[in-house]
Amino acid sequence: MDLSQLMASMGPIQEAMKQQEEERAQTILEGRSGGGAVSIRLRGDLSVAGIAITPTAVSSDADDVTMLEDLIHTALSDALKQYRDRFGANAEEQMQKTLAGSDMASLLGGLMGGR
């Protein structure tokens, strides 16, 4: 197989990856904790879009600082779990999710000597 055939066979894979990247760019996930007392909005590029803390989650009691930290941690963990579930936890899982439902024979046919 020559280089032009190889590049042509990669087209469907590149398109699937581009679509996944566009979906990720438009995604905002919301992690919550404490029954909604704390929520964190996480963009698909893993940047924080916003944090909301209800007044009831905050108190003047010094012990409540630890509780608030726990609520923030739990909300962020929830948002990150949603991200991993949707897009994958590592590069391998992300590729599997990107190509899920694709006809791998047609996507990789050129790489495997097929047409």
A tleap script that builds the chain and sets N, CA, C and O, in Angstrom:
source leaprc.protein.ff14SB
mol = sequence {
  NMET ASP LEU SER GLN LEU MET ALA SER MET
  GLY PRO ILE GLN GLU ALA MET LYS GLN GLN
  GLU GLU GLU ARG ALA GLN THR ILE LEU GLU
  GLY ARG SER GLY GLY GLY ALA VAL SER ILE
  ARG LEU ARG GLY ASP LEU SER VAL ALA GLY
  ILE ALA ILE THR PRO THR ALA VAL SER SER
  ASP ALA ASP ASP VAL THR MET LEU GLU ASP
  LEU ILE HIE THR ALA LEU SER ASP ALA LEU
  LYS GLN TYR ARG ASP ARG PHE GLY ALA ASN
  ALA GLU GLU GLN MET GLN LYS THR LEU ALA
  GLY SER ASP MET ALA SER LEU LEU GLY GLY
  LEU MET GLY GLY CARG
}
set mol.1.N position { 0.846 -1.176 0.000 }
set mol.1.CA position { 0.000 0.000 0.000 }
set mol.1.C position { 0.888 1.233 0.000 }
set mol.1.O position { 1.857 1.323 0.754 }
set mol.2.N position { 0.540 2.171 -0.853 }
set mol.2.CA position { 1.334 3.394 -0.879 }
set mol.2.C position { 0.753 4.414 0.103 }
set mol.2.O position { -0.313 4.207 0.685 }
set mol.3.N position { 1.470 5.500 0.268 }
set mol.3.CA position { 1.099 6.515 1.260 }
set mol.3.C position { -0.254 7.148 0.944 }
set mol.3.O position { -1.026 7.429 1.861 }
set mol.4.N position { -0.556 7.377 -0.332 }
set mol.4.CA position { -1.840 7.996 -0.676 }
set mol.4.C position { -3.011 7.076 -0.312 }
set mol.4.O position { -4.055 7.555 0.128 }
set mol.5.N position { -2.847 5.765 -0.490 }
set mol.5.CA position { -3.895 4.818 -0.094 }
set mol.5.C position { -4.059 4.823 1.425 }
set mol.5.O position { -5.173 4.788 1.946 }
set mol.6.N position { -2.938 4.865 2.110 }
set mol.6.CA position { -2.972 4.895 3.574 }
set mol.6.C position { -3.710 6.139 4.066 }
set mol.6.O position { -4.561 6.042 4.950 }
set mol.7.N position { -3.395 7.294 3.508 }
set mol.7.CA position { -4.041 8.531 3.928 }
set mol.7.C position { -5.534 8.503 3.595 }
set mol.7.O position { -6.353 8.971 4.386 }
set mol.8.N position { -5.890 7.960 2.438 }
set mol.8.CA position { -7.299 7.865 2.059 }
set mol.8.C position { -8.057 6.950 3.012 }
set mol.8.O position { -9.211 7.220 3.346 }
set mol.9.N position { -7.424 5.881 3.447 }
set mol.9.CA position { -8.089 4.945 4.352 }
set mol.9.C position { -8.279 5.539 5.743 }
set mol.9.O position { -9.129 5.077 6.505 }
set mol.10.N position { -7.503 6.546 6.074 }
set mol.10.CA position { -7.617 7.191 7.384 }
set mol.10.C position { -8.744 8.223 7.422 }
set mol.10.O position { -9.119 8.683 8.501 }
set mol.11.N position { -9.284 8.589 6.268 }
set mol.11.CA position { -10.323 9.621 6.210 }
set mol.11.C position { -11.489 9.387 7.146 }
set mol.11.O position { -11.835 10.288 7.911 }
set mol.12.N position { -12.120 8.206 7.120 }
set mol.12.CA position { -13.258 7.974 8.023 }
set mol.12.C position { -12.870 8.052 9.506 }
set mol.12.O position { -13.651 8.527 10.330 }
set mol.13.N position { -11.692 7.596 9.833 }
set mol.13.CA position { -11.237 7.658 11.224 }
set mol.13.C position { -11.031 9.112 11.631 }
set mol.13.O position { -11.436 9.526 12.717 }
set mol.14.N position { -10.395 9.885 10.745 }
set mol.14.CA position { -10.175 11.295 11.046 }
set mol.14.C position { -11.493 12.035 11.187 }
set mol.14.O position { -11.622 12.912 12.042 }
set mol.15.N position { -12.478 11.693 10.356 }
set mol.15.CA position { -13.792 12.334 10.440 }
set mol.15.C position { -14.474 12.005 11.765 }
set mol.15.O position { -15.065 12.883 12.395 }
set mol.16.N position { -14.395 10.749 12.187 }
set mol.16.CA position { -14.986 10.351 13.469 }
set mol.16.C position { -14.316 11.086 14.621 }
set mol.16.O position { -14.987 11.506 15.563 }
set mol.17.N position { -13.008 11.242 14.551 }
set mol.17.CA position { -12.277 11.950 15.600 }
set mol.17.C position { -12.650 13.434 15.607 }
set mol.17.O position { -12.778 14.036 16.673 }
set mol.18.N position { -12.823 14.020 14.427 }
set mol.18.CA position { -13.217 15.425 14.331 }
set mol.18.C position { -14.606 15.641 14.924 }
set mol.18.O position { -14.829 16.619 15.638 }
set mol.19.N position { -15.537 14.737 14.635 }
set mol.19.CA position { -16.885 14.846 15.187 }
set mol.19.C position { -16.860 14.743 16.709 }
set mol.19.O position { -17.566 15.479 17.398 }
set mol.20.N position { -16.041 13.825 17.229 }
set mol.20.CA position { -15.926 13.659 18.678 }
set mol.20.C position { -15.347 14.925 19.311 }
set mol.20.O position { -15.793 15.352 20.376 }
set mol.21.N position { -14.368 15.510 18.661 }
set mol.21.CA position { -13.750 16.736 19.171 }
set mol.21.C position { -14.757 17.883 19.187 }
set mol.21.O position { -14.798 18.657 20.144 }
set mol.22.N position { -15.571 17.997 18.133 }
set mol.22.CA position { -16.600 19.038 18.079 }
set mol.22.C position { -17.648 18.828 19.171 }
set mol.22.O position { -18.088 19.785 19.808 }
set mol.23.N position { -18.045 17.571 19.383 }
set mol.23.CA position { -19.016 17.283 20.440 }
set mol.23.C position { -18.440 17.655 21.801 }
set mol.23.O position { -19.128 18.246 22.634 }
set mol.24.N position { -17.189 17.310 22.020 }
set mol.24.CA position { -16.543 17.609 23.296 }
set mol.24.C position { -16.484 19.122 23.513 }
set mol.24.O position { -16.706 19.597 24.627 }
set mol.25.N position { -16.186 19.879 22.454 }
set mol.25.CA position { -16.087 21.336 22.573 }
set mol.25.C position { -17.418 21.973 22.956 }
set mol.25.O position { -17.431 23.029 23.588 }
set mol.26.N position { -18.523 21.361 22.592 }
set mol.26.CA position { -19.846 21.910 22.879 }
set mol.26.C position { -20.451 21.379 24.176 }
set mol.26.O position { -21.521 21.825 24.590 }
set mol.27.N position { -19.780 20.443 24.810 }
set mol.27.CA position { -20.329 19.773 25.982 }
set mol.27.C position { -20.068 20.556 27.259 }
set mol.27.O position { -18.970 21.065 27.486 }
set mol.28.N position { -21.095 20.638 28.083 }
set mol.28.CA position { -20.932 21.129 29.454 }
set mol.28.C position { -21.618 20.116 30.364 }
set mol.28.O position { -22.804 19.826 30.212 }
set mol.29.N position { -20.857 19.588 31.302 }
set mol.29.CA position { -21.360 18.606 32.262 }
set mol.29.C position { -21.510 19.297 33.616 }
set mol.29.O position { -20.738 20.195 33.951 }
set mol.30.N position { -22.500 18.875 34.383 }
set mol.30.CA position { -22.711 19.486 35.689 }
set mol.30.C position { -22.631 18.430 36.776 }
set mol.30.O position { -23.441 17.505 36.831 }
set mol.31.N position { -21.638 18.587 37.641 }
set mol.31.CA position { -21.495 17.724 38.805 }
set mol.31.C position { -22.166 18.395 39.986 }
set mol.31.O position { -22.073 19.609 40.168 }
set mol.32.N position { -22.845 17.584 40.788 }
set mol.32.CA position { -23.588 18.136 41.920 }
set mol.32.C position { -23.292 17.347 43.187 }
set mol.32.O position { -22.914 16.177 43.144 }
set mol.33.N position { -23.475 18.016 44.304 }
set mol.33.CA position { -23.354 17.341 45.600 }
set mol.33.C position { -24.232 18.054 46.622 }
set mol.33.O position { -24.675 19.183 46.412 }
set mol.34.N position { -24.465 17.370 47.717 }
set mol.34.CA position { -25.266 17.948 48.791 }
set mol.34.C position { -26.669 18.290 48.353 }
set mol.34.O position { -27.228 19.300 48.782 }
set mol.35.N position { -27.248 17.458 47.499 }
set mol.35.CA position { -28.602 17.717 47.024 }
set mol.35.C position { -28.702 18.996 46.204 }
set mol.35.O position { -29.757 19.630 46.162 }
set mol.36.N position { -27.614 19.371 45.559 }
set mol.36.CA position { -27.599 20.581 44.742 }
set mol.36.C position { -27.024 21.782 45.465 }
set mol.36.O position { -27.015 22.888 44.924 }
set mol.37.N position { -26.541 21.578 46.688 }
set mol.37.CA position { -25.952 22.689 47.435 }
set mol.37.C position { -24.716 23.228 46.728 }
set mol.37.O position { -24.421 24.421 46.806 }
set mol.38.N position { -23.999 22.352 46.042 }
set mol.38.CA position { -22.827 22.743 45.256 }
set mol.38.C position { -22.956 22.113 43.883 }
set mol.38.O position { -23.253 20.925 43.755 }
set mol.39.N position { -22.730 22.916 42.866 }
set mol.39.CA position { -22.687 22.370 41.508 }
set mol.39.C position { -21.495 22.978 40.779 }
set mol.39.O position { -21.161 24.150 40.955 }
set mol.40.N position { -20.872 22.154 39.966 }
set mol.40.CA position { -19.724 22.584 39.173 }
set mol.40.C position { -20.010 22.244 37.727 }
set mol.40.O position { -20.335 21.104 37.398 }
set mol.41.N position { -19.887 23.241 36.865 }
set mol.41.CA position { -20.072 23.040 35.426 }
set mol.41.C position { -18.701 22.892 34.789 }
set mol.41.O position { -17.835 23.758 34.921 }
set mol.42.N position { -18.526 21.776 34.097 }
set mol.42.CA position { -17.244 21.419 33.502 }
set mol.42.C position { -17.403 21.348 31.995 }
set mol.42.O position { -18.292 20.659 31.494 }
set mol.43.N position { -16.552 22.053 31.274 }
set mol.43.CA position { -16.578 22.016 29.810 }
set mol.43.C position { -15.916 20.730 29.321 }
set mol.43.O position { -15.192 20.064 30.061 }
set mol.44.N position { -16.180 20.399 28.067 }
set mol.44.CA position { -15.608 19.205 27.465 }
set mol.44.C position { -14.101 19.243 27.326 }
set mol.44.O position { -13.474 18.202 27.132 }
set mol.45.N position { -13.502 20.432 27.423 }
set mol.45.CA position { -12.036 20.519 27.391 }
set mol.45.C position { -11.448 20.446 28.804 }
set mol.45.O position { -10.262 20.698 29.013 }
set mol.46.N position { -12.301 20.099 29.760 }
set mol.46.CA position { -11.952 19.937 31.179 }
set mol.46.C position { -11.618 21.243 31.886 }
set mol.46.O position { -10.928 21.240 32.906 }
set mol.47.N position { -12.103 22.357 31.351 }
set mol.47.CA position { -11.990 23.615 32.080 }
set mol.47.C position { -13.297 23.838 32.841 }
set mol.47.O position { -14.350 23.346 32.436 }
set mol.48.N position { -13.222 24.569 33.926 }
set mol.48.CA position { -14.401 24.818 34.760 }
set mol.48.C position { -15.169 25.999 34.177 }
set mol.48.O position { -14.623 27.090 34.009 }
set mol.49.N position { -16.441 25.763 33.872 }
set mol.49.CA position { -17.302 26.809 33.320 }
set mol.49.C position { -17.961 27.620 34.425 }
set mol.49.O position { -18.336 28.773 34.213 }
set mol.50.N position { -18.101 27.026 35.598 }
set mol.50.CA position { -18.715 27.756 36.693 }
set mol.50.C position { -18.913 26.900 37.925 }
set mol.50.O position { -18.942 25.671 37.858 }
set mol.51.N position { -19.047 27.576 39.043 }
set mol.51.CA position { -19.296 26.912 40.319 }
set mol.51.C position { -20.448 27.656 40.992 }
set mol.51.O position { -20.447 28.886 41.059 }
set mol.52.N position { -21.419 26.913 41.484 }
set mol.52.CA position { -22.530 27.520 42.221 }
set mol.52.C position { -22.602 26.889 43.601 }
set mol.52.O position { -22.587 25.667 43.749 }
set mol.53.N position { -22.679 27.744 44.600 }
set mol.53.CA position { -22.784 27.293 45.993 }
set mol.53.C position { -23.980 28.016 46.605 }
set mol.53.O position { -24.027 29.246 46.632 }
set mol.54.N position { -24.933 27.247 47.090 }
set mol.54.CA position { -26.116 27.864 47.693 }
set mol.54.C position { -25.750 28.451 49.052 }
set mol.54.O position { -24.819 27.976 49.703 }
set mol.55.N position { -26.467 29.469 49.478 }
set mol.55.CA position { -26.182 30.072 50.791 }
set mol.55.C position { -26.282 29.068 51.944 }
set mol.55.O position { -25.579 29.202 52.945 }
set mol.56.N position { -27.144 28.075 51.805 }
set mol.56.CA position { -27.288 27.091 52.882 }
set mol.56.C position { -26.051 26.207 53.016 }
set mol.56.O position { -25.852 25.575 54.053 }
set mol.57.N position { -25.217 26.156 51.976 }
set mol.57.CA position { -24.005 25.335 52.038 }
set mol.57.C position { -22.887 26.048 52.787 }
set mol.57.O position { -21.875 25.437 53.133 }
set mol.58.N position { -23.071 27.338 53.036 }
set mol.58.CA position { -22.027 28.143 53.682 }
set mol.58.C position { -22.533 28.593 55.041 }
set mol.58.O position { -23.675 29.027 55.194 }
set mol.59.N position { -21.643 28.477 56.028 }
set mol.59.CA position { -21.985 28.902 57.380 }
set mol.59.C position { -20.760 29.559 57.989 }
set mol.59.O position { -19.650 29.401 57.482 }
set mol.60.N position { -20.950 30.277 59.045 }
set mol.60.CA position { -19.816 30.927 59.715 }
set mol.60.C position { -19.060 29.964 60.628 }
set mol.60.O position { -18.010 30.320 61.163 }
set mol.61.N position { -19.569 28.777 60.809 }
set mol.61.CA position { -18.927 27.774 61.658 }
set mol.61.C position { -17.660 27.266 60.971 }
set mol.61.O position { -17.713 26.849 59.814 }
set mol.62.N position { -16.538 27.295 61.659 }
set mol.62.CA position { -15.254 26.877 61.080 }
set mol.62.C position { -15.273 25.419 60.628 }
set mol.62.O position { -14.590 25.063 59.668 }
set mol.63.N position { -16.050 24.570 61.309 }
set mol.63.CA position { -16.129 23.162 60.910 }
set mol.63.C position { -16.793 23.000 59.548 }
set mol.63.O position { -16.556 22.013 58.852 }
set mol.64.N position { -17.620 23.964 59.170 }
set mol.64.CA position { -18.314 23.879 57.896 }
set mol.64.C position { -17.397 24.084 56.704 }
set mol.64.O position { -17.761 23.730 55.583 }
set mol.65.N position { -16.207 24.651 56.922 }
set mol.65.CA position { -15.253 24.815 55.834 }
set mol.65.C position { -14.868 23.441 55.284 }
set mol.65.O position { -14.807 23.251 54.070 }
set mol.66.N position { -14.616 22.509 56.159 }
set mol.66.CA position { -14.277 21.147 55.737 }
set mol.66.C position { -15.442 20.516 54.991 }
set mol.66.O position { -15.239 19.834 53.987 }
set mol.67.N position { -16.651 20.735 55.470 }
set mol.67.CA position { -17.812 20.188 54.791 }
set mol.67.C position { -17.966 20.809 53.401 }
set mol.67.O position { -18.273 20.106 52.438 }
set mol.68.N position { -17.754 22.118 53.294 }
set mol.68.CA position { -17.853 22.787 52.001 }
set mol.68.C position { -16.779 22.260 51.045 }
set mol.68.O position { -17.054 22.037 49.866 }
set mol.69.N position { -15.576 22.066 51.542 }
set mol.69.CA position { -14.510 21.483 50.715 }
set mol.69.C position { -14.914 20.103 50.209 }
set mol.69.O position { -14.689 19.776 49.044 }
set mol.70.N position { -15.504 19.303 51.072 }
set mol.70.CA position { -15.968 17.969 50.673 }
set mol.70.C position { -17.058 18.045 49.605 }
set mol.70.O position { -17.060 17.262 48.656 }
set mol.71.N position { -17.988 18.997 49.766 }
set mol.71.CA position { -19.049 19.170 48.774 }
set mol.71.C position { -18.473 19.567 47.418 }
set mol.71.O position { -18.905 19.055 46.385 }
set mol.72.N position { -17.503 20.475 47.420 }
set mol.72.CA position { -16.871 20.902 46.163 }
set mol.72.C position { -16.129 19.731 45.528 }
set mol.72.O position { -16.228 19.503 44.323 }
set mol.73.N position { -15.401 19.004 46.333 }
set mol.73.CA position { -14.667 17.837 45.836 }
set mol.73.C position { -15.619 16.812 45.219 }
set mol.73.O position { -15.354 16.278 44.141 }
set mol.74.N position { -16.717 16.544 45.902 }
set mol.74.CA position { -17.691 15.563 45.416 }
set mol.74.C position { -18.342 16.023 44.120 }
set mol.74.O position { -18.535 15.219 43.208 }
set mol.75.N position { -18.685 17.311 44.025 }
set mol.75.CA position { -19.299 17.838 42.804 }
set mol.75.C position { -18.327 17.752 41.629 }
set mol.75.O position { -18.721 17.381 40.523 }
set mol.76.N position { -17.066 18.093 41.864 }
set mol.76.CA position { -16.070 18.004 40.795 }
set mol.76.C position { -15.844 16.557 40.385 }
set mol.76.O position { -15.734 16.259 39.196 }
set mol.77.N position { -15.775 15.662 41.354 }
set mol.77.CA position { -15.623 14.238 41.044 }
set mol.77.C position { -16.794 13.718 40.223 }
set mol.77.O position { -16.611 12.901 39.320 }
set mol.78.N position { -18.001 14.191 40.537 }
set mol.78.CA position { -19.197 13.800 39.785 }
set mol.78.C position { -19.098 14.265 38.333 }
set mol.78.O position { -19.395 13.497 37.418 }
set mol.79.N position { -18.688 15.503 38.115 }
set mol.79.CA position { -18.555 16.031 36.752 }
set mol.79.C position { -17.481 15.266 35.976 }
set mol.79.O position { -17.669 14.952 34.801 }
set mol.80.N position { -16.371 14.970 36.623 }
set mol.80.CA position { -15.298 14.219 35.956 }
set mol.80.C position { -15.728 12.793 35.629 }
set mol.80.O position { -15.335 12.254 34.595 }
set mol.81.N position { -16.523 12.178 36.491 }
set mol.81.CA position { -17.037 10.835 36.216 }
set mol.81.C position { -17.935 10.862 34.981 }
set mol.81.O position { -17.861 9.979 34.127 }
set mol.82.N position { -18.785 11.888 34.900 }
set mol.82.CA position { -19.645 12.024 33.729 }
set mol.82.C position { -18.804 12.156 32.459 }
set mol.82.O position { -19.134 11.580 31.422 }
set mol.83.N position { -17.720 12.915 32.553 }
set mol.83.CA position { -16.827 13.081 31.404 }
set mol.83.C position { -16.221 11.736 30.997 }
set mol.83.O position { -16.240 11.369 29.823 }
set mol.84.N position { -15.685 11.007 31.977 }
set mol.84.CA position { -15.065 9.701 31.679 }
set mol.84.C position { -16.082 8.726 31.103 }
set mol.84.O position { -15.772 7.976 30.177 }
set mol.85.N position { -17.301 8.735 31.650 }
set mol.85.CA position { -18.350 7.849 31.138 }
set mol.85.C position { -18.703 8.190 29.692 }
set mol.85.O position { -18.966 7.299 28.885 }
set mol.86.N position { -18.707 9.459 29.377 }
set mol.86.CA position { -19.124 9.888 28.038 }
set mol.86.C position { -18.006 9.801 27.013 }
set mol.86.O position { -18.233 9.364 25.885 }
set mol.87.N position { -16.782 10.218 27.395 }
set mol.87.CA position { -15.695 10.340 26.431 }
set mol.87.C position { -14.562 9.341 26.639 }
set mol.87.O position { -13.745 9.151 25.737 }
set mol.88.N position { -14.491 8.703 27.796 }
set mol.88.CA position { -13.418 7.758 28.080 }
set mol.88.C position { -12.426 8.345 29.070 }
set mol.88.O position { -12.258 9.561 29.166 }
set mol.89.N position { -11.774 7.449 29.805 }
set mol.89.CA position { -10.852 7.882 30.857 }
set mol.89.C position { -9.425 8.065 30.360 }
set mol.89.O position { -8.626 8.746 31.003 }
set mol.90.N position { -9.101 7.466 29.226 }
set mol.90.CA position { -7.750 7.580 28.681 }
set mol.90.C position { -7.835 7.563 27.156 }
set mol.90.O position { -8.919 7.412 26.591 }
set mol.91.N position { -6.706 7.714 26.503 }
set mol.91.CA position { -6.694 7.803 25.033 }
set mol.91.C position { -7.292 6.560 24.381 }
set mol.91.O position { -8.010 6.671 23.387 }
set mol.92.N position { -7.010 5.395 24.921 }
set mol.92.CA position { -7.532 4.151 24.351 }
set mol.92.C position { -9.060 4.102 24.445 }
set mol.92.O position { -9.738 3.777 23.470 }
set mol.93.N position { -9.590 4.425 25.617 }
set mol.93.CA position { -11.052 4.435 25.785 }
set mol.93.C position { -11.694 5.507 24.917 }
set mol.93.O position { -12.776 5.298 24.367 }
set mol.94.N position { -11.034 6.653 24.791 }
set mol.94.CA position { -11.576 7.718 23.956 }
set mol.94.C position { -11.655 7.272 22.499 }
set mol.94.O position { -12.634 7.568 21.814 }
set mol.95.N position { -10.636 6.564 22.022 }
set mol.95.CA position { -10.662 6.070 20.649 }
set mol.95.C position { -11.762 5.031 20.477 }
set mol.95.O position { -12.460 5.028 19.463 }
set mol.96.N position { -11.920 4.153 21.455 }
set mol.96.CA position { -12.984 3.150 21.389 }
set mol.96.C position { -14.356 3.818 21.325 }
set mol.96.O position { -15.215 3.401 20.548 }
set mol.97.N position { -14.560 4.847 22.133 }
set mol.97.CA position { -15.849 5.541 22.140 }
set mol.97.C position { -16.040 6.334 20.845 }
set mol.97.O position { -17.161 6.443 20.348 }
set mol.98.N position { -14.976 6.876 20.307 }
set mol.98.CA position { -15.058 7.611 19.049 }
set mol.98.C position { -15.486 6.697 17.916 }
set mol.98.O position { -16.279 7.084 17.058 }
set mol.99.N position { -14.957 5.483 17.919 }
set mol.99.CA position { -15.229 4.554 16.826 }
set mol.99.C position { -16.379 3.602 17.130 }
set mol.99.O position { -16.700 2.741 16.311 }
set mol.100.N position { -17.000 3.744 18.289 }
set mol.100.CA position { -18.103 2.859 18.659 }
set mol.100.C position { -19.215 2.945 17.617 }
set mol.100.O position { -19.615 4.030 17.196 }
set mol.101.N position { -19.688 1.799 17.223 }
set mol.101.CA position { -20.768 1.745 16.245 }
set mol.101.C position { -20.301 1.887 14.817 }
set mol.101.O position { -21.095 1.765 13.885 }
set mol.102.N position { -19.016 2.144 14.635 }
set mol.102.CA position { -18.484 2.257 13.281 }
set mol.102.C position { -18.191 0.875 12.732 }
set mol.102.O position { -17.918 -0.064 13.478 }
set mol.103.N position { -18.250 0.772 11.443 }
set mol.103.CA position { -17.868 -0.465 10.776 }
set mol.103.C position { -16.346 -0.467 10.673 }
set mol.103.O position { -15.777 0.119 9.753 }
set mol.104.N position { -15.700 -1.125 11.618 }
set mol.104.CA position { -14.239 -1.119 11.672 }
set mol.104.C position { -13.608 -1.679 10.405 }
set mol.104.O position { -12.534 -1.227 10.008 }
set mol.105.N position { -14.246 -2.647 9.763 }
set mol.105.CA position { -13.693 -3.217 8.531 }
set mol.105.C position { -13.591 -2.133 7.457 }
set mol.105.O position { -12.591 -2.060 6.743 }
set mol.106.N position { -14.617 -1.296 7.340 }
set mol.106.CA position { -14.558 -0.255 6.317 }
set mol.106.C position { -13.608 0.872 6.744 }
set mol.106.O position { -12.922 1.457 5.905 }
set mol.107.N position { -13.567 1.176 8.050 }
set mol.107.CA position { -12.667 2.221 8.505 }
set mol.107.C position { -11.206 1.822 8.359 }
set mol.107.O position { -10.364 2.633 7.972 }
set mol.108.N position { -10.921 0.581 8.668 }
set mol.108.CA position { -9.530 0.120 8.660 }
set mol.108.C position { -9.189 -0.755 7.455 }
set mol.108.O position { -8.071 -1.259 7.346 }
set mol.109.N position { -10.139 -0.933 6.567 }
set mol.109.CA position { -9.920 -1.823 5.427 }
set mol.109.C position { -8.652 -1.525 4.664 }
set mol.109.O position { -7.902 -2.439 4.323 }
set mol.110.N position { -8.400 -0.242 4.386 }
set mol.110.CA position { -7.203 0.123 3.647 }
set mol.110.C position { -5.936 -0.188 4.396 }
set mol.110.O position { -4.911 -0.504 3.792 }
set mol.111.N position { -5.998 -0.099 5.704 }
set mol.111.CA position { -4.815 -0.391 6.511 }
set mol.111.C position { -4.534 -1.885 6.550 }
set mol.111.O position { -3.388 -2.306 6.702 }
set mol.112.N position { -5.587 -2.682 6.411 }
set mol.112.CA position { -5.450 -4.128 6.524 }
set mol.112.C position { -5.346 -4.801 5.153 }
set mol.112.O position { -5.372 -6.027 5.044 }
set mol.113.N position { -5.229 -3.979 4.117 }
set mol.113.CA position { -5.089 -4.561 2.788 }
set mol.113.C position { -6.408 -4.762 2.080 }
set mol.113.O position { -6.420 -5.303 0.975 }
set mol.114.N position { -7.520 -4.352 2.663 }
set mol.114.CA position { -8.837 -4.479 2.046 }
set mol.114.C position { -9.154 -3.282 1.183 }
set mol.114.O position { -8.317 -2.396 1.013 }
set mol.115.N position { -10.326 -3.248 0.647 }
set mol.115.CA position { -10.726 -2.129 -0.216 }
set mol.115.C position { -11.892 -1.396 0.389 }
set mol.115.O position { -12.375 -0.421 -0.188 }
savepdb mol mol.pdb
quit
